[in-house]
Amino acid sequence: MDNVELVRGAYAAFAAGDVPAVLQLLDPNVEWYEAEHNPYSPGKAFVGPQAVLEGVVARLPQDFDGFKIDVQRLVGCGETVLAECRYGGTAKATGEPFDLQAAHVWDFRDGKVVRWQQYLDTWAWARTFGTSDAQ
């Protein structure tokens, strides 16, 4: 299976609530970077699947109702896959629905994700969390 299909499968598993299938794709030493200025970002990488689970995935249902990732496009570039997507759901902090643009960069080695980077509209994300007074 090529890397684009692995990523497509990861998004499908996430949508189905199959978190173990997503975590299985991650290298034991994966470096997972949330976008800068994202409330989920600790300012450094989450290292390893357990850190990703605790620092990101497990927090989503605490903060959002109906969180989803709508993949718009996947582009394979050898060992790297680029994903254009949109996040949707309702923020529990504000009760407001959201539809935000995001991009993910997945880097593979030997069929496992060794690095993941999120790019995000952090201004809109902050508004989703109710932490920005920006209009």
Secondary structure, DSSP 8 states (H G I E B T S, - for coil): --HHHHHHHHHHHHHTT-HHHHHHTEEEEEEEE--TT-TT--SS-EESHHHHHHHTGGGHHHHEEEEEEEEEEEEEETTEEEEEEEEEEEETTT--EEEEEEEEEEEEETTEEEEEEEEE-HHHHHHHHT-----
